[in-house]
Amino acid sequence: MDRPVWMQGRGPISRRAVLAVAAAAATGPSLIGGRARAEASTFAPEVLRRELGALYEGLQAAHFDLFARVPRARHEAAYRATLAGLDRPLSKLEAARRFQRFVATGRVAHARIDYLLPAFRAFRADGGRALPLEVRIRDGRLFVVEDASGTLRPGAEVTRLAGLSTADLLARLWREVSADTAYMAQSLIELDFAALVWTAFGAAAAFEATVDGRRRTLPALTRDETAKAPRAPRLSIDPTERVARMLDDGVAYLRPGIFMNLEAGADPYDTAPFRAFMDRGFTQFRAAGARALLIDLRDNPGGHNAFSDHMVGWFATRPFRFYSRFAVRASAQAVAANAARLTQGEPGRAISRMLADAYARARRPGDVVELDALPVQPRAGERFTAPVFVLINRRAYSNSVATAALIQDYGFGQVIGEETSDLATTFGAMEQFTLPATGIAVGYPKAFIVRPSGDLTARGVAPSIRIATPILEGADDPVLRAVLASIRVPSALRSFPVGGGGPRSGGGG
C-alpha cells in the first residue's frame, strides 16, 4: 500500500535513530549507569524550557487523547508552573523527575517517563538510604506489610509520615505516578513505595511517623542492611511459571504465566511452546474429569493476546475478540517508532506490519485509524466444557486484564477475587519518543482499546465473587484457599452462567 502524502519524503530512518528507539524501549531513560553518571552533566534553564515545550507538543501530537482525563486548562496551568520552576541548571535525573510530574498531570498510566526505578537502583547501589517499608493501601489507609528495620510490626497502620497525613501523603505520591484512578495510583504506590518516598522527599537518615497512634522514628537503611533483615514467609507468585494440575474435589488449576514466550534466545512472540503447554493441560483436565477450572491471573503482567486467545479458545462458546473497539492515532512519532521496529528483525514483526498497514490508511498526522481483526474461533474438536473461574487481583495488568474482561463480557466464565487496578477499557499500546537535548524517553498511548462489552468506564475488571486480599498474604495462599472453598460450594456452581452468547452489553464481535 502506498504511503499517504504526510508520510512520504521522510527518507530512511538512520541507524542512530533506530538504535535510540531500541534502547529507549529496552531501558527507558539512560539513568542506569549509576548516580555519578546521571549527575555528571547538567542542562541550562533555557535548554530545559525548550525540552518541556518539546515534551508538551509531542504529547499533544502523539497521545491518543491527552485531555481525556484532565482538561486542557489544568495541563496549561501545570505547564506554566513547571516552566517557571526551570530556573536553574538541572541534571538529567532531576529533569526527568520534573518532566514526569508534568506528564502525570494527565492521569493516564501509559503516558509516563520511566526514570524512577533505574535512578533508585543507582542511588541504592551507591549506598543510598531509603525507608525499608513494604506497605498495603486499603481504602486510603496505609498498613505495614514488612519493616526491614524491625521498628514496626506487620499490620500496623501508618497515619502520618514525613509530616503529612495518610491522605496528603498519598496525594503527594500520586504526583509522581501516572495513574488513571486513585485505586490504580494506590496500587502503583504499593509496588514502589520506598522509591516514591525517595523521589518525593529526598534522601534522609530517618523519617518521623505516627503509627497506631504513637509517634515513631523510622530509620532509613542501605540496600545491604535491608537485604540482611529476616523476612517472614509470604506468598510469592512467579509470573514466568506455568502450572497446570488437578486439585482436590475435581478442580483443575491453571496458572498460564506471562502471555509471551520466555524461552532463552527464542522469539518472544512465538506462541508454539505456550500452545503446546495449554493443549497438554486441557487434555489432562478432560481426562481427569475436571468439574471446574480455575485460571489464576494474579500478579500476571500480561503479554500478547495471540497467547491468551488460544487458552480462551479451549472453552469459548462462540467467536470472540478482546476488544469491541481498537483505535490507533497515526502520529508521526508512532509511525517512526513502528518503522524502526520493522528494521530490527522478526520478533513482533507481524504486529508492526499490521500497524504499518493501518497507518498507511491515515491521510494526515493525527488521524484515528480503526483496527478490525477477525474474531477468534473457538477450538475445533475437543473442548473444555466445565464451568470456568478466573482469579484476579489488583496486580494483574495489561493483557491479563483484557483476558479477564473478555471471559467476563462474553459469559465464558465467572471472575473471582479482587478488582484489578489496571483498566479494562484503556488508553494503551504504549510507544515512546525522545526529547532532543536530554535524550529523555517519553512514553505515550497511541491507542484506545474498549473492552468487549463496550463499557467506557475507567475501571478495572470487577469480580462477580469478591474475595479480598489480606494485608498480610501468607505463604499458605489464603486467597486461593478461600477461592477453592467458594468454588466447592454447590450454590456457586449453580449460579454460574454456563455457555451464553456474546458480550452482555453491546459490541464485541
Backbone torsions as a table, in degrees:
resi	resn	phi	psi	omega
1	MET	NA	135.3	179.2
2	ASP	-67.1	145.9	175.9
3	ARG	-75.6	142.5	176.0
4	PRO	-65.3	164.8	-173.4
5	VAL	-55.5	-41.0	-174.9
6	TRP	-69.1	-15.4	177.9
7	MET	-97.4	-7.4	-176.0
8	GLN	-87.2	159.9	175.2
9	GLY	75.3	11.9	-177.7
10	ARG	-85.3	-16.9	-179.9
11	GLY	76.8	169.2	-179.8
12	PRO	-69.1	150.1	176.3
13	ILE	-77.7	132.2	-176.8
14	SER	-68.6	155.7	176.8
15	ARG	-60.8	-36.1	179.1
16	ARG	-61.8	-41.8	179.3
17	ALA	-66.5	-40.2	178.8
18	VAL	-61.2	-46.5	-179.5
19	LEU	-65.3	-35.0	178.7
20	ALA	-64.8	-43.0	178.5
21	VAL	-64.9	-43.4	-179.2
22	ALA	-62.9	-43.2	-180.0
23	ALA	-66.0	-40.2	179.4
24	ALA	-63.5	-41.8	-179.2
25	ALA	-65.6	-33.3	-175.9
26	ALA	-81.0	-37.5	-170.5
27	THR	-126.8	-10.4	-173.4
28	GLY	75.5	-160.8	-178.4
29	PRO	-57.1	151.4	-174.1
30	SER	-80.7	72.6	-179.4
31	LEU	-117.7	10.7	-171.6
32	ILE	-90.4	-0.9	-176.4
33	GLY	-88.4	15.5	178.7
34	GLY	101.9	157.8	-176.0
35	ARG	-62.6	-38.3	-177.8
36	ALA	-60.1	-41.0	-179.7
37	ARG	-68.3	-39.9	-179.4
38	ALA	-64.4	-31.9	-177.0
39	GLU	-96.3	-0.3	-171.1
40	ALA	-64.5	-35.2	-179.1
41	SER	-127.0	152.5	178.1
42	THR	-123.6	164.0	-178.5
43	PHE	-118.7	133.9	-177.1
44	ALA	-67.0	155.0	-178.8
45	PRO	-54.7	-40.9	-178.1
46	GLU	-65.8	-33.7	176.2
47	VAL	-67.5	-43.0	-179.4
48	LEU	-64.5	-36.6	178.7
49	ARG	-66.2	-40.4	176.9
50	ARG	-64.9	-38.3	178.1
51	GLU	-63.6	-41.6	177.9
52	LEU	-63.0	-40.3	175.8
53	GLY	-61.5	-42.9	178.3
54	ALA	-65.1	-36.9	177.9
55	LEU	-62.4	-49.9	-177.7
56	TYR	-65.5	-44.3	178.7
57	GLU	-63.8	-41.2	179.7
58	GLY	-63.9	-41.0	178.4
59	LEU	-65.7	-41.0	179.1
60	GLN	-63.5	-33.9	-178.0
61	ALA	-79.4	-34.9	-167.8
62	ALA	-106.3	-33.7	-179.2
63	HIS	-59.7	139.4	-179.0
64	PHE	-58.6	-42.9	177.7
65	ASP	-158.0	87.8	-173.6
66	LEU	-59.9	-30.8	-173.1
67	PHE	-104.0	22.0	-177.5
68	ALA	-67.9	-41.5	-176.3
69	ARG	-95.4	-36.0	-174.0
70	VAL	-129.3	127.5	-173.7
71	PRO	-66.7	161.7	-178.7
72	ARG	-55.2	-38.7	-176.8
73	ALA	-59.1	-40.1	178.8
74	ARG	-71.1	-35.3	174.6
75	HIS	-62.8	-44.4	-179.2
76	GLU	-61.4	-41.6	178.7
77	ALA	-64.4	-42.5	178.1
78	ALA	-65.0	-37.5	178.7
79	TYR	-63.6	-46.2	-179.7
80	ARG	-63.6	-40.9	179.5
81	ALA	-65.5	-41.9	178.3
82	THR	-65.3	-42.5	179.4
83	LEU	-60.3	-43.0	-179.3
84	ALA	-64.6	-29.7	-179.5
85	GLY	-79.6	-8.6	179.5
86	LEU	-88.5	68.9	-173.2
87	ASP	-116.2	10.6	177.5
88	ARG	-152.4	161.3	178.5
89	PRO	-62.3	143.9	179.1
90	LEU	-131.9	149.8	171.6
91	SER	-73.4	168.4	176.9
92	LYS	-60.1	-40.3	179.4
93	LEU	-61.1	-48.9	-178.5
94	GLU	-67.1	-36.3	176.4
95	ALA	-63.1	-44.6	178.4
96	ALA	-60.8	-39.4	179.0
97	ARG	-63.1	-47.4	179.3
98	ARG	-62.8	-43.3	-177.1
99	PHE	-67.7	-38.4	178.0
100	GLN	-62.5	-39.1	178.2
101	ARG	-61.7	-36.3	176.7
102	PHE	-68.3	-45.4	-179.4
103	VAL	-61.2	-38.6	-179.0
104	ALA	-64.5	-15.8	176.3
105	THR	-53.5	-37.4	-175.0
106	GLY	-72.5	-13.7	177.5
107	ARG	53.1	51.6	172.2
108	VAL	-130.2	121.2	-171.4
109	ALA	-59.7	-34.8	-175.3
110	HIS	-90.5	13.3	167.9
111	ALA	-112.5	107.7	-173.9
112	ARG	-166.6	163.2	172.6
113	ILE	-114.0	114.7	-172.7
114	ASP	-88.0	63.6	179.5
115	TYR	-91.6	-25.1	-160.8
116	LEU	-63.0	-56.0	-172.4
117	LEU	-67.8	-41.6	173.9
118	PRO	-59.7	-40.6	-179.9
119	ALA	-67.1	-40.6	-179.9
120	PHE	-67.2	-39.9	176.9
121	ARG	-62.5	-39.5	178.2
122	ALA	-65.4	-42.4	176.9
123	PHE	-59.1	-45.0	-179.2
124	ARG	-68.8	-37.7	178.8
125	ALA	-63.7	-28.3	178.1
126	ASP	-85.9	11.8	177.7
127	GLY	91.3	11.7	-177.9
128	GLY	-66.8	144.4	179.9
129	ARG	-96.3	141.3	-179.8
130	ALA	-142.4	161.0	179.3
131	LEU	-68.2	119.3	-171.4
132	PRO	-89.6	47.8	-178.0
133	LEU	-104.9	139.1	162.1
134	GLU	-109.0	135.6	-170.4
135	VAL	-130.0	164.1	172.1
136	ARG	-129.8	131.8	179.9
137	ILE	-109.9	123.2	-179.7
138	ARG	-131.7	117.5	178.8
139	ASP	52.1	42.3	176.9
140	GLY	79.5	5.1	178.1
141	ARG	-106.8	145.4	-171.5
142	LEU	-111.4	120.0	-178.2
143	PHE	-120.4	149.5	179.1
144	VAL	-85.4	126.2	170.7
145	VAL	-91.4	-43.7	179.0
146	GLU	-155.5	139.5	174.9
147	ASP	-124.1	107.6	-175.9
148	ALA	-65.4	-18.7	178.3
149	SER	-78.9	-15.0	-178.1
150	GLY	79.1	6.0	-177.1
151	THR	-74.5	-40.4	-174.8
152	LEU	-112.3	144.7	178.1
153	ARG	-84.0	149.1	174.2
154	PRO	-59.0	139.2	-179.3
155	GLY	92.7	-10.7	179.2
156	ALA	-65.5	147.3	179.8
157	GLU	-102.2	126.7	177.1
158	VAL	-93.9	119.7	-179.3
159	THR	-107.0	-15.9	173.1
160	ARG	-144.7	144.2	176.6
161	LEU	-154.3	136.8	178.6
162	ALA	54.6	37.1	176.8
163	GLY	79.9	5.8	-176.2
164	LEU	-120.8	145.6	169.7
165	SER	-65.7	164.2	179.6
166	THR	-56.7	-44.4	-179.3
167	ALA	-60.8	-44.8	-179.8
168	ASP	-69.6	-35.1	178.1
169	LEU	-63.2	-47.3	-179.2
170	LEU	-64.5	-38.0	177.0
171	ALA	-65.1	-38.4	179.0
172	ARG	-66.7	-41.9	-179.3
173	LEU	-71.3	-28.1	176.6
174	TRP	-63.9	-26.2	175.7
175	ARG	-61.4	-24.5	-178.5
176	GLU	-89.3	-12.9	-168.3
177	VAL	-116.4	134.0	170.8
178	SER	-84.1	113.7	-177.5
179	ALA	-152.7	137.4	-176.5
180	ASP	-74.0	-33.6	-174.9
181	THR	-133.2	163.0	177.3
182	ALA	-63.3	-37.7	179.3
183	TYR	-62.8	-43.3	176.9
184	MET	-64.9	-43.8	-180.0
185	ALA	-58.6	-43.9	-179.0
186	GLN	-66.2	-35.0	176.0
187	SER	-64.4	-42.1	178.9
188	LEU	-70.0	-35.6	176.9
189	ILE	-63.5	-40.0	175.2
190	GLU	-55.2	-46.9	-175.0
191	LEU	-62.9	-40.1	-170.7
192	ASP	-122.6	37.9	-170.8
193	PHE	-58.5	-51.1	-177.1
194	ALA	-61.7	-42.6	-179.9
195	ALA	-65.7	-38.5	-178.9
196	LEU	-70.7	-38.7	175.5
197	VAL	-62.4	-40.0	178.7
198	TRP	-63.4	-47.5	-176.0
199	THR	-72.7	-27.4	-179.5
200	ALA	-80.8	-37.5	-171.7
201	PHE	-118.8	-7.6	-180.0
202	GLY	85.1	175.4	180.0
203	ALA	-74.4	145.7	178.0
204	ALA	-153.3	154.2	177.7
205	ALA	-77.7	-24.7	-179.4
206	ALA	-160.6	162.4	178.6
207	PHE	-129.4	136.1	175.8
208	GLU	-84.1	140.0	-176.4
209	ALA	-147.7	160.6	168.2
210	THR	-116.1	121.7	-173.8
211	VAL	-131.0	123.4	-177.7
212	ASP	50.7	39.1	176.3
213	GLY	82.9	-0.3	-178.4
214	ARG	-116.0	143.0	176.2
215	ARG	-77.0	131.6	-178.4
216	ARG	-134.5	151.7	171.9
217	THR	-106.6	120.0	-175.7
218	LEU	-102.5	116.4	-179.4
219	PRO	-73.0	145.1	171.0
220	ALA	-89.7	143.2	-176.3
221	LEU	-120.9	155.4	171.1
222	THR	-75.3	170.5	178.2
223	ARG	-61.8	-42.4	-179.3
224	ASP	-65.6	-41.3	178.3
225	GLU	-63.3	-40.2	178.7
226	THR	-65.2	-40.9	-178.0
227	ALA	-65.5	-29.2	-177.7
228	LYS	-80.2	-13.7	-176.8
229	ALA	-68.3	140.0	176.8
230	PRO	-66.9	145.1	-178.4
231	ARG	-120.6	132.8	175.9
232	ALA	-72.8	145.9	177.8
233	PRO	-58.9	130.6	179.4
234	ARG	-140.5	159.0	178.3
235	LEU	-65.3	135.3	175.3
236	SER	-137.1	119.3	-179.6
237	ILE	-103.6	122.0	179.9
238	ASP	-86.8	111.6	-177.0
239	PRO	-68.9	-11.7	179.0
240	THR	-90.7	-8.2	-176.6
241	GLU	-88.2	135.0	175.7
242	ARG	-111.5	129.4	-176.0
243	VAL	-130.9	131.7	172.7
244	ALA	-139.3	110.3	-178.0
245	ARG	-154.7	162.1	176.7
246	MET	-90.6	136.0	173.8
247	LEU	-102.4	-174.9	179.4
248	ASP	-67.1	161.4	174.4
249	ASP	60.8	27.5	172.8
250	GLY	73.8	20.7	178.6
251	VAL	-93.6	124.6	175.0
252	ALA	-86.4	137.2	-177.5
253	TYR	-118.3	125.5	-178.0
254	LEU	-129.6	118.7	170.9
255	ARG	-115.6	102.5	-171.6
256	PRO	-73.3	-17.8	-174.3
257	GLY	71.1	-175.1	-178.2
258	ILE	-58.5	140.8	-176.6
259	PHE	-86.7	61.3	176.3
260	MET	-150.6	166.6	174.7
261	ASN	-92.1	116.5	-177.0
262	LEU	-105.0	12.8	178.0
263	GLU	-65.3	136.4	-175.5
264	ALA	-57.3	129.2	176.2
265	GLY	75.6	1.6	-176.4
266	ALA	-94.2	163.9	173.9
267	ASP	-65.9	120.3	-178.1
268	PRO	-63.8	-16.5	179.6
269	TYR	-99.0	6.8	177.1
270	ASP	-76.8	112.2	-175.2
271	THR	-84.8	-9.0	-171.1
272	ALA	-56.0	-49.4	-179.8
273	PRO	-62.2	-38.5	179.4
274	PHE	-65.9	-44.6	-180.0
275	ARG	-61.8	-40.5	179.1
276	ALA	-64.0	-42.0	177.6
277	PHE	-60.4	-46.9	-179.8
278	MET	-61.6	-44.3	-178.8
279	ASP	-62.7	-41.3	177.3
280	ARG	-63.3	-44.5	-177.4
281	GLY	-62.8	-49.3	-178.8
282	PHE	-67.3	-34.4	175.3
283	THR	-62.2	-42.1	176.9
284	GLN	-62.1	-43.3	-177.9
285	PHE	-64.2	-41.7	179.6
286	ARG	-65.2	-43.3	-178.9
287	ALA	-64.1	-32.1	-179.7
288	ALA	-82.6	-4.3	179.7
289	GLY	70.5	36.6	-178.1
290	ALA	-54.7	132.1	-179.9
291	ARG	-94.9	-8.9	177.2
292	ALA	-162.1	155.9	178.3
293	LEU	-124.3	131.9	174.2
294	LEU	-113.0	116.1	176.2
295	ILE	-98.8	118.9	-174.6
296	ASP	-98.3	107.4	179.1
297	LEU	-107.9	14.7	178.7
298	ARG	-62.1	139.6	177.3
299	ASP	58.3	20.0	-179.2
300	ASN	-84.8	122.0	-176.4
301	PRO	-77.2	-6.9	177.0
302	GLY	105.4	-138.3	-175.8
303	GLY	136.3	-137.2	-174.3
304	HIS	-119.1	143.2	-176.1
305	ASN	-69.3	-16.6	175.5
306	ALA	-59.8	-26.5	177.1
307	PHE	-82.1	-55.2	-176.0
308	SER	-64.0	-33.2	179.7
309	ASP	-60.0	-37.0	178.8
310	HIS	-65.0	-40.0	177.1
311	MET	-62.0	-49.6	-178.3
312	VAL	-63.2	-34.5	-179.9
313	GLY	-57.4	-23.4	-179.9
314	TRP	-68.5	-27.5	-177.5
315	PHE	-127.3	2.2	177.8
316	ALA	-64.5	146.4	-179.7
317	THR	-106.9	-1.8	176.8
318	ARG	-162.2	166.8	178.4
319	PRO	-58.2	150.4	-173.3
320	PHE	-148.8	159.5	168.6
321	ARG	-138.1	155.0	-178.4
322	PHE	-82.3	2.9	179.3
323	TYR	-144.5	157.5	167.7
324	SER	-100.7	-22.2	173.5
325	ARG	-146.2	135.2	175.3
326	PHE	-134.2	100.5	-176.8
327	ALA	-112.6	137.7	-177.2
328	VAL	-122.6	136.1	175.6
329	ARG	-90.5	125.4	-175.5
330	ALA	-91.4	78.0	177.3
331	SER	-89.1	161.7	176.1
332	ALA	-60.3	-36.6	-179.6
333	GLN	-65.4	-43.8	-179.2
334	ALA	-67.6	-39.8	178.3
335	VAL	-61.7	-44.1	-179.4
336	ALA	-64.8	-43.6	179.8
337	ALA	-63.0	-40.7	179.9
338	ASN	-68.3	-40.7	178.2
339	ALA	-62.8	-37.1	178.5
340	ALA	-63.5	-41.2	179.1
341	ARG	-63.3	-34.1	-178.9
342	LEU	-65.8	-18.3	178.0
343	THR	-88.8	-2.3	-168.2
344	GLN	-102.2	9.8	177.0
345	GLY	109.1	-168.8	-169.0
346	GLU	-78.2	-35.8	-175.3
347	PRO	-53.4	122.0	178.6
348	GLY	73.7	8.6	-173.5
349	ARG	-63.8	-36.7	-179.5
350	ALA	-63.0	-38.9	178.4
351	ILE	-64.9	-44.5	-179.7
352	SER	-64.2	-37.4	177.1
353	ARG	-65.4	-39.8	178.0
354	MET	-61.2	-43.2	178.9
355	LEU	-66.7	-39.4	178.7
356	ALA	-60.0	-40.9	177.7
357	ASP	-64.6	-38.7	178.9
358	ALA	-66.2	-44.7	180.0
359	TYR	-61.7	-33.6	-178.5
360	ALA	-65.8	-18.2	177.1
361	ARG	-81.2	-15.3	179.1
362	ALA	-76.8	141.2	-178.1
363	ARG	-98.4	-16.5	179.8
364	ARG	-155.3	158.2	179.1
365	PRO	-58.3	137.6	179.4
366	GLY	95.2	-11.1	176.7
367	ASP	-60.8	143.7	175.5
368	VAL	-98.8	129.0	-177.8
369	VAL	-115.8	133.4	179.6
370	GLU	-90.5	132.2	171.8
371	LEU	-95.6	136.5	-173.9
372	ASP	-141.0	71.9	179.9
373	ALA	-70.5	153.3	177.5
374	LEU	-65.5	144.7	176.1
375	PRO	-59.8	150.7	176.0
376	VAL	-83.1	135.1	-178.7
377	GLN	-87.2	143.8	171.7
378	PRO	-58.8	157.6	-179.7
379	ARG	-59.3	135.2	174.3
380	ALA	-80.4	144.4	177.8
381	GLY	85.7	-140.5	-176.3
382	GLU	-61.7	135.9	179.2
383	ARG	-135.5	166.7	175.6
384	PHE	-96.8	122.4	-170.4
385	THR	-115.7	-4.0	178.7
386	ALA	-74.9	162.9	178.8
387	PRO	-57.3	145.1	-177.4
388	VAL	-117.8	134.3	174.6
389	PHE	-121.6	141.7	-179.6
390	VAL	-120.2	120.5	-178.5
391	LEU	-96.1	123.3	-178.6
392	ILE	-127.6	164.1	169.9
393	ASN	-146.8	-178.5	-175.5
394	ARG	-67.2	-16.9	-178.2
395	ARG	-98.8	16.6	168.1
396	ALA	-85.9	133.1	-172.7
397	TYR	-132.0	163.1	165.4
398	SER	56.0	-124.8	-174.0
399	ASN	-66.8	-24.0	175.5
400	SER	-66.7	-35.2	175.7
401	VAL	-68.2	-43.7	177.9
402	ALA	-60.9	-37.2	179.4
403	THR	-66.8	-44.7	178.0
404	ALA	-62.8	-40.7	178.9
405	ALA	-64.1	-41.9	178.7
406	LEU	-59.2	-49.6	-177.5
407	ILE	-63.4	-39.1	179.0
408	GLN	-68.9	-47.1	-173.4
409	ASP	-69.3	-33.6	178.5
410	TYR	-86.2	-6.2	-177.9
411	GLY	74.6	22.6	179.5
412	PHE	-78.3	-16.2	-177.4
413	GLY	-170.2	174.7	-178.6
414	GLN	-111.4	131.5	-177.7
415	VAL	-92.6	137.6	-172.6
416	ILE	-137.3	150.5	175.6
417	GLY	118.5	-131.8	-174.0
418	GLU	-117.6	139.7	-179.0
419	GLU	-57.9	138.9	177.2
420	THR	-72.5	148.5	174.8
421	SER	-86.0	-30.3	174.2
422	ASP	-72.2	149.2	-169.3
423	LEU	-87.0	149.0	176.6
424	ALA	-81.6	-34.3	169.4
425	THR	-110.7	122.5	-164.3
426	THR	-148.2	156.2	164.4
427	PHE	-86.9	116.9	-172.6
428	GLY	-146.0	-148.6	-174.2
429	ALA	52.2	62.8	-170.0
430	MET	-67.8	138.9	172.1
431	GLU	-125.6	179.6	177.9
432	GLN	-139.1	147.7	163.4
433	PHE	-127.3	161.4	-172.9
434	THR	-115.8	133.0	177.4
435	LEU	-71.1	140.7	-166.2
436	PRO	-69.1	-36.5	-174.1
437	ALA	-92.5	-45.1	-176.7
438	THR	-86.3	-20.7	-175.8
439	GLY	74.6	12.5	179.1
440	ILE	-71.0	131.1	179.9
441	ALA	-89.7	132.0	-176.7
442	VAL	-115.2	120.3	178.3
443	GLY	-88.4	146.4	178.9
444	TYR	-150.5	152.6	176.4
445	PRO	-88.6	128.2	-179.9
446	LYS	-95.1	-7.6	-171.0
447	ALA	-131.0	159.7	170.5
448	PHE	-122.6	120.1	-172.9
449	ILE	-119.7	119.6	-176.2
450	VAL	-104.9	132.2	-178.3
451	ARG	-59.5	161.7	-174.1
452	PRO	-56.5	-33.3	-178.5
453	SER	-69.4	-16.5	-176.1
454	GLY	86.4	1.0	-178.8
455	ASP	-68.2	123.4	-177.0
456	LEU	-93.7	2.7	-177.8
457	THR	-60.9	136.1	176.4
458	ALA	-80.0	84.3	-175.7
459	ARG	-152.8	154.6	175.8
460	GLY	-75.8	-170.7	174.3
461	VAL	-81.3	121.1	179.9
462	ALA	-95.4	124.1	-177.7
463	PRO	-70.7	149.5	174.5
464	SER	-81.2	-24.5	171.9
465	ILE	-118.0	113.4	-174.4
466	ARG	-93.9	127.1	173.7
467	ILE	-131.0	112.1	-174.5
468	ALA	-70.2	143.3	172.1
469	THR	-82.2	123.6	-178.6
470	PRO	-68.1	158.2	178.2
471	ILE	-60.3	-42.3	177.6
472	LEU	-107.9	103.7	-175.5
473	GLU	-95.8	98.6	-173.4
474	GLY	-69.7	165.3	-179.0
475	ALA	-65.0	-17.4	178.5
476	ASP	-80.1	4.0	174.5
477	ASP	55.6	70.5	-177.2
478	PRO	-63.7	-29.8	179.5
479	VAL	-67.1	-45.8	179.3
480	LEU	-61.6	-40.0	178.8
481	ARG	-62.6	-41.2	178.7
482	ALA	-67.1	-38.2	178.6
483	VAL	-63.9	-46.8	-179.0
484	LEU	-63.4	-35.6	177.3
485	ALA	-64.3	-38.7	-179.5
486	SER	-72.2	-35.8	178.3
487	ILE	-67.0	-33.3	-177.3
488	ARG	-75.9	-13.4	178.5
489	VAL	-73.9	122.4	-175.8
490	PRO	-54.9	-36.5	-177.9
491	SER	-63.1	-31.6	179.3
492	ALA	-65.2	-39.0	179.1
493	LEU	-72.6	-35.5	179.9
494	ARG	-65.6	-31.1	-178.2
495	SER	-84.6	-3.5	-175.9
496	PHE	-71.1	130.9	-178.4
497	PRO	-80.0	80.2	-177.4
498	VAL	-66.7	141.2	178.6
499	GLY	69.4	-130.3	178.4
500	GLY	98.2	169.5	-177.9
501	GLY	-96.8	-134.7	-175.8
502	GLY	-87.1	-158.9	-179.3
503	PRO	-56.6	149.2	-172.4
504	ARG	-77.0	-17.4	-179.9
505	SER	-149.9	88.6	171.9
506	GLY	79.1	163.8	170.2
507	GLY	55.4	-176.8	161.3
508	GLY	113.4	-22.6	174.0
509	GLY	90.1	NA	NA
